[in-house]
Amino acid sequence: MATSKLTKEGFKEKFFDYTKTQEWEYNGDKPAVIDFYADWCGPCKAVAPIFEELSEDYKGKVDIYKVDTEVEQELASIFGIRSIPSILFVPMKGQPMMQAGALPKETLVEVIEKELLVKEKA
């Protein structure tokens, strides 16, 4: 499995420690995509293989993580997750962007290319 599961502690370490400050400050070394999902969610299961493919396609360029909203309820609450899947796109600079719903691979690729990788080069 190429995507990595992300816990609350891992999030605070790799992304942003929301217990210390309210102002978003990304700690990562490359852009990231976080898939908020649940094991019982049909659309989540449908997009899971797409995230696996993307993690291979963008290996070394974009980190792709999964957050189980049933296990990591605090993280889901912090991001106001009301429907799943919800996808958080985290650029190197600027604010992260949340998108709800099972997006097709083409849309995910477009957002990664235009929002995450372009800003990285700028």
N, C-alpha and C positions, 0 to 999 in steps of 0.2 A: 504494500500500500504506500503510495507516494505522498498522499496528503497526510498531514500530521494532526492528531487530536490536540486541542488546545484547552488547558484548564485555566481557572481563574488565576492561579499563581503564575502559570506560564505566560498568560496575557500581560499581567502586571510587569513581568520581567522583560518580555520581548517587545511589547507594544507601548504600554502606557500604564503607569501606576496611579489609578484613579483615587486611591486612598490618600495620596499625598498632595495632589493638586487637581483642580477642576479644568485647568487649561490644557487642551490636548497637546501632547508633545511626544512624537513617535520615536521610539528607541531602536527600531529595526535597522538593518543594514541594506534592505532592498524592499521594494513595494510588496504588498501582500493582499491576499483575498481571504476572507473568513466566511465560511459557509455555516450559518446557524441552522441546525437541523434537529430532528428527533427520529428515533428508530421506527416509530409507528407511522411516520408521515410518508404517504405515497409519492407526492411530488419530490420530496427529498431523496427518496430512493431512486427516482427517475434521473435526477441530475447528478447523483453521486459518481457514476462512471465518467461523466463529462469533467468533473473536477479532477478525477484521477488522470484523465488524458491531458488536461491543462497543466497539471503539476509536472508531467513529463515534458510537454511542449515548452514550458517556460522555466525549466529547471535551471537554477543559477541566476535567473532574472527576476522571478516573482515567487514568493513563498505562498503556498496555499494551505490553509488550515481549516479544520472542522471543529465546531463547538456544539456539543450535545446539549440542547436547551433543557432537557430533563435533568441532567446531571449538574450543569453549570447554570443554575437558575439566577444566581447573582449577576453573572455576565449578561444573560439575556435581559434581565431587568434594567441594568445600566444602559443598555442600548435600546430599551423600549421595544423589544421584539414582541410583536402582537400576532404575526403570522409567520409561518415557516414554509419553505425555506426563506430566509432573509440573508442577503449577501452584503458584506461590508468590504468595500474597496478602499485600501489604505495606501495613498501615495506617499512618497518620501517626504514631501513638503505639502503643507496645506491640510485641510480637514478631510477626514474620511467620508466616504459616500455610501449610504445604505440603499439597497434596492430589494424590495420584497418580491417574492415569486420565483418560480422555476424558470429561469431564463434559458433560452436556447444557446448552444455553444457559440454560434456566430455573434450573438449579442455580447456574451462574456468576453470573447476575443476582442471585439471592437472596444469595449470599455477598458480592458487591460492595455491595449495598444494606444488608445487616444488619451486615457486619463492617468494611467500608471507609468507607462514606459516613456511617453513623450515628455512628461514633466521631469522624469528622471534625467533626461538628456539636457534639458533646458538649463 
